[in-house]
Amino acid sequence: MISKLDLSTPDVVELVSDFDALVVLEALRRAHAIASARQLEGSTGLSAPAIEAQLARLASLGLVQRTRAVRGRVATGYSAHQEPLVLTFDPADPQSALRAATVRLALLSHAARIAAARSVARSTVGVVPMDAKHYASLMRSHDRVDEALADAGRSGGSPAGNGNGRTPRYRVQMSVETVAPGPLALPTVMLMQRAESGRMSERQARPALRDLSTREREVAEALGGGSTKREIAEKLGIKFSTVNTLVTRIYRKLGVTRRAQLVNVIRNGG
C-alpha cells in the first residue's frame, strides 16, 4: 500500500514544501502507534500547538488519522500509515510540471537542511532543559563573565604574574546553544507520473493467488473446481472447521465475497 496525493490538490505543494510538516509526519510514522501532539514534541523540536496545527493539515489530506479515544480516555491522538508518500503529476500539463519542479526543489532543500543539522559539531559541558527563569540566571552569569574579561583586558593583568614577571593567559569560552532534542528525519516521498501511478495501483489492487499459502491455494482451487467444503476437508484430510477458517482467509486475501468471484480470479490466472 502507498499513500498517494496529486499535486493539483489544494495545499499539497505547500504542505510538502513545509519542512516542519514533513518532520511531524515522519515522527508520527516512527511512533508506530497512536500519539498525541505533546508526545511528538521530543522528536520534532516543535511545540505541541505547532504540531497540532500540522497534524490537522495532514489529516485534512488523509495522510494521518485522528481518533478521539486513546486507551479508554477522552483524548485526541493520531496515527499514520507506514507507506511511502507518492505525489502524482501530469508532465504534459505545464502547471502540473511546474508544481513537480517546485516540490523537487523543496525536497532537495529539506534534505540539505537535514544533512547540515547532522554535520554540526557541538562541544558542550552538558545539555539540560531550562525554563525561562534558569535561562535568565545563566545569561546573567554570562554577562558577569563578560564584565570580568573586559576589566582584565583594561587592567592588562598584574605585573607580579606567576613570579617570572609574566602574567599567565587563559582562553575563556562560553557557548549557549539550542540543541535539537533528537535527530530529525523526513518521510520517503516519491514523485510519479499519473499514468505510472495508475498502473501501480492497478497491480496492487489486483487479487493474486500467489498471495495465498500452499494450503490456502489448494482449498481455493478445490472451491473453484466446484467441491464443497466437506468434500475438501475429506480430500485434504483436515477438519471441516479448518476449511472454514481457510476459506475466510482466502476471501479476505483475494478481496472476494462469493465463490463466483473466486472462480473468476482463478480463471484469470490470479
Backbone torsions as a table, in degrees:
resi	resn	phi	psi	omega
1	MET	NA	148.9	176.7
2	ILE	-134.9	153.7	171.7
3	SER	-92.7	126.2	-172.3
4	LYS	-128.4	133.3	175.4
5	LEU	-133.4	149.0	175.9
6	ASP	-100.0	141.9	-176.7
7	LEU	-67.5	-12.7	176.4
8	SER	-80.9	-12.4	179.2
9	THR	-70.1	132.0	-179.6
10	PRO	-55.3	138.8	175.1
11	ASP	79.0	-5.7	-178.0
12	VAL	-68.3	-49.4	-179.0
13	VAL	-62.3	-42.7	-179.7
14	GLU	-63.3	-40.2	-179.0
15	LEU	-67.8	-44.8	-179.4
16	VAL	-66.8	-28.2	178.0
17	SER	-78.4	-9.0	-178.9
18	ASP	-92.2	108.5	-177.7
19	PHE	-55.6	-46.6	-177.2
20	ASP	-62.4	-36.2	-179.9
21	ALA	-62.7	-43.7	-179.9
22	LEU	-70.0	-35.3	177.7
23	VAL	-63.3	-42.2	178.7
24	VAL	-64.6	-42.5	178.9
25	LEU	-60.2	-45.9	-178.9
26	GLU	-68.3	-37.9	178.0
27	ALA	-61.9	-40.2	178.5
28	LEU	-68.2	-40.5	177.9
29	ARG	-60.2	-41.8	-177.6
30	ARG	-74.8	-13.7	176.4
31	ALA	-70.4	-25.6	178.5
32	HIS	54.6	28.2	-179.6
33	ALA	-167.2	175.9	175.0
34	ILE	-71.5	130.3	-177.2
35	ALA	-136.7	151.8	177.4
36	SER	-96.6	167.6	178.6
37	ALA	-60.1	-39.6	-179.0
38	ARG	-65.6	-34.3	179.7
39	GLN	-70.2	-18.8	-179.1
40	LEU	-93.5	-2.9	-178.6
41	GLU	-59.1	-45.3	-175.2
42	GLY	-65.0	-29.8	-176.6
43	SER	-96.2	-2.5	-179.8
44	THR	-119.9	-23.7	-175.7
45	GLY	76.1	9.5	179.6
46	LEU	-104.2	161.4	177.0
47	SER	-78.4	158.0	-179.8
48	ALA	-58.6	-43.1	177.5
49	PRO	-61.5	-38.9	178.7
50	ALA	-66.2	-40.2	178.3
51	ILE	-65.7	-41.6	179.3
52	GLU	-59.5	-41.5	178.9
53	ALA	-63.6	-41.4	178.6
54	GLN	-67.9	-39.1	178.6
55	LEU	-63.5	-36.8	177.7
56	ALA	-63.7	-40.4	176.9
57	ARG	-63.3	-45.7	-179.3
58	LEU	-63.9	-38.8	179.7
59	ALA	-66.8	-36.5	-179.4
60	SER	-64.2	-23.9	178.7
61	LEU	-99.4	3.0	177.0
62	GLY	80.2	12.3	-178.3
63	LEU	-83.1	-22.2	174.6
64	VAL	-133.5	158.6	179.3
65	GLN	-113.7	139.1	-178.4
66	ARG	-106.2	138.4	177.3
67	THR	-132.2	148.8	-179.3
68	ARG	-99.8	-5.7	-177.5
69	ALA	-120.0	119.6	177.8
70	VAL	-123.6	105.1	179.4
71	ARG	52.5	46.0	174.8
72	GLY	81.6	-6.5	179.8
73	ARG	-99.7	151.6	176.9
74	VAL	-80.1	106.1	-177.7
75	ALA	-156.4	163.6	178.1
76	THR	-103.7	121.0	178.2
77	GLY	-129.1	163.2	-179.0
78	TYR	-134.0	152.8	173.9
79	SER	-139.7	160.5	-177.9
80	ALA	-139.7	149.7	174.7
81	HIS	-69.8	158.6	-178.4
82	GLN	-93.9	-1.6	-174.8
83	GLU	-76.6	159.6	173.7
84	PRO	-62.3	156.5	176.3
85	LEU	-94.8	117.0	-179.8
86	VAL	-102.3	127.1	177.5
87	LEU	-110.9	119.0	-176.1
88	THR	-99.9	152.0	178.8
89	PHE	-153.9	163.2	178.9
90	ASP	-108.0	108.6	-177.4
91	PRO	-64.4	-20.1	-179.7
92	ALA	-80.0	-14.3	-180.0
93	ASP	-97.4	115.9	-177.2
94	PRO	-55.7	-40.1	-179.6
95	GLN	-66.6	-41.4	178.8
96	SER	-65.9	-41.1	178.4
97	ALA	-64.6	-36.6	178.3
98	LEU	-65.6	-41.5	177.7
99	ARG	-62.2	-39.9	179.2
100	ALA	-63.4	-40.9	179.0
101	ALA	-65.0	-39.6	178.1
102	THR	-61.7	-43.3	179.9
103	VAL	-65.9	-40.1	178.7
104	ARG	-59.3	-46.9	180.0
105	LEU	-62.8	-40.6	179.6
106	ALA	-63.4	-42.9	-179.4
107	LEU	-66.3	-38.1	176.2
108	LEU	-63.2	-41.2	177.8
109	SER	-63.9	-41.4	178.0
110	HIS	-61.9	-44.6	-178.8
111	ALA	-62.7	-40.4	178.8
112	ALA	-65.3	-37.0	179.5
113	ARG	-65.7	-42.3	177.1
114	ILE	-62.3	-46.1	-178.8
115	ALA	-61.7	-41.4	-179.7
116	ALA	-65.1	-40.7	-179.6
117	ALA	-64.3	-35.2	-178.6
118	ARG	-78.0	-19.6	-175.9
119	SER	-91.7	-8.2	-178.5
120	VAL	-73.7	127.4	178.2
121	ALA	-99.7	132.6	178.9
122	ARG	-121.6	139.3	174.8
123	SER	-119.0	107.0	-176.1
124	THR	-133.8	155.9	175.4
125	VAL	-73.2	-38.7	-179.6
126	GLY	-170.5	154.9	177.0
127	VAL	-113.7	116.9	-175.5
128	VAL	-134.0	148.2	174.8
129	PRO	-74.9	137.5	-179.8
130	MET	-135.3	138.0	172.7
131	ASP	-86.9	-178.6	-175.8
132	ALA	-62.0	-35.5	-178.2
133	LYS	-65.0	-47.8	-178.9
134	HIS	-68.1	-36.6	179.5
135	TYR	-64.4	-42.2	178.9
136	ALA	-63.3	-39.2	178.8
137	SER	-64.0	-41.4	179.2
138	LEU	-63.6	-42.1	-178.7
139	MET	-68.2	-31.6	175.1
140	ARG	-65.5	-38.7	176.2
141	SER	-63.9	-40.1	178.2
142	HIS	-60.5	-42.1	179.4
143	ASP	-63.7	-38.6	180.0
144	ARG	-65.6	-37.3	176.8
145	VAL	-64.8	-41.9	177.6
146	ASP	-58.2	-44.0	-179.3
147	GLU	-63.8	-41.7	179.7
148	ALA	-64.1	-40.0	179.1
149	LEU	-66.6	-41.4	178.9
150	ALA	-63.8	-40.8	-180.0
151	ASP	-65.3	-42.1	178.4
152	ALA	-63.1	-36.5	179.3
153	GLY	-66.7	-36.7	-179.5
154	ARG	-71.2	-38.1	-176.7
155	SER	-78.2	-24.5	-179.9
156	GLY	76.9	4.3	177.3
157	GLY	87.0	160.5	-179.6
158	SER	-78.1	135.5	178.8
159	PRO	-66.0	-20.9	179.0
160	ALA	-63.6	-38.8	176.3
161	GLY	53.3	-130.8	-176.3
162	ASN	-106.7	18.9	177.7
163	GLY	100.6	-13.8	179.3
164	ASN	-112.2	15.9	175.8
165	GLY	86.0	-0.1	179.7
166	ARG	-116.5	140.8	179.2
167	THR	-88.9	125.6	179.6
168	PRO	-64.4	145.5	179.1
169	ARG	-109.1	146.9	-178.9
170	TYR	-130.0	141.9	172.4
171	ARG	-91.8	119.4	-179.6
172	VAL	-113.8	121.5	-177.8
173	GLN	-138.2	128.5	176.2
174	MET	-128.4	141.4	-178.9
175	SER	-143.9	131.5	174.8
176	VAL	-122.9	114.9	-176.9
177	GLU	-129.6	149.7	172.3
178	THR	-80.6	124.6	-177.8
179	VAL	-109.6	128.4	177.7
180	ALA	-59.5	138.1	-175.6
181	PRO	-69.7	-15.9	-179.4
182	GLY	-169.0	165.8	-179.8
183	PRO	-67.9	126.7	178.5
184	LEU	-80.3	152.2	179.4
185	ALA	-145.4	154.4	178.9
186	LEU	-112.2	150.8	176.7
187	PRO	-72.8	161.7	175.0
188	THR	-75.0	121.6	-179.3
189	VAL	-119.2	129.9	-179.3
190	MET	-120.0	128.1	172.9
191	LEU	-93.5	127.7	-174.2
192	MET	-142.8	139.3	175.7
193	GLN	-65.0	146.4	-175.6
194	ARG	-57.3	-41.1	-177.2
195	ALA	-62.3	-46.0	179.9
196	GLU	-66.3	-37.8	178.2
197	SER	-62.8	-39.5	178.7
198	GLY	-63.7	-40.6	178.3
199	ARG	-65.9	-37.5	178.4
200	MET	-64.1	-44.2	179.9
201	SER	-63.2	-38.3	179.4
202	GLU	-64.9	-41.1	179.0
203	ARG	-65.4	-38.1	-179.2
204	GLN	-71.2	-35.4	-176.8
205	ALA	-78.0	-22.1	-175.8
206	ARG	-70.3	120.9	178.7
207	PRO	-65.8	145.1	-176.1
208	ALA	-138.0	135.2	177.5
209	LEU	-65.8	-24.1	-179.1
210	ARG	-65.6	-15.5	177.6
211	ASP	-77.7	-8.7	-178.1
212	LEU	-90.9	153.9	172.5
213	SER	-73.5	170.4	-179.4
214	THR	-58.5	-46.5	-179.6
215	ARG	-65.7	-42.0	179.3
216	GLU	-62.8	-37.1	179.9
217	ARG	-68.9	-37.7	176.7
218	GLU	-59.7	-44.8	-179.5
219	VAL	-67.2	-41.8	-179.7
220	ALA	-61.4	-44.6	-179.5
221	GLU	-67.3	-35.1	176.9
222	ALA	-67.2	-41.3	176.6
223	LEU	-62.4	-44.0	179.5
224	GLY	-63.9	-26.6	179.1
225	GLY	-83.3	-1.7	175.9
226	GLY	101.4	1.7	179.8
227	SER	-72.6	148.0	174.8
228	THR	-82.4	168.2	179.4
229	LYS	-63.2	-39.2	-179.3
230	ARG	-67.8	-39.0	177.5
231	GLU	-63.3	-38.7	178.7
232	ILE	-64.8	-41.8	179.6
233	ALA	-60.6	-44.2	179.6
234	GLU	-67.3	-40.7	-178.1
235	LYS	-65.8	-41.2	-177.1
236	LEU	-91.2	-7.3	179.3
237	GLY	69.8	36.6	179.8
238	ILE	-125.0	167.2	-178.6
239	LYS	-71.4	152.2	177.9
240	PHE	-62.2	-38.4	179.0
241	SER	-64.7	-33.0	177.6
242	THR	-66.3	-39.3	177.6
243	VAL	-62.3	-43.0	178.1
244	ASN	-58.1	-43.9	179.2
245	THR	-62.9	-43.7	-179.9
246	LEU	-64.7	-39.3	179.5
247	VAL	-64.2	-40.6	177.8
248	THR	-60.2	-44.0	178.4
249	ARG	-63.9	-41.8	-178.5
250	ILE	-61.8	-47.2	-179.1
251	TYR	-62.0	-41.0	-179.2
252	ARG	-66.0	-44.6	-178.1
253	LYS	-66.7	-35.9	-177.1
254	LEU	-91.3	-5.8	178.5
255	GLY	68.7	33.0	179.0
256	VAL	-117.9	163.1	-180.0
257	THR	-127.9	-10.3	-178.0
258	ARG	-135.4	159.0	-179.6
259	ARG	-62.2	-36.0	-178.7
260	ALA	-61.9	-39.2	177.5
261	GLN	-66.2	-38.1	177.8
262	LEU	-63.8	-42.5	178.4
263	VAL	-59.6	-39.8	-179.5
264	ASN	-64.3	-40.1	177.7
265	VAL	-63.2	-44.8	-179.8
266	ILE	-64.7	-39.7	-178.8
267	ARG	-64.7	-34.0	-179.8
268	ASN	-83.8	2.2	175.8
269	GLY	87.9	4.3	176.7
270	GLY	60.7	NA	NA
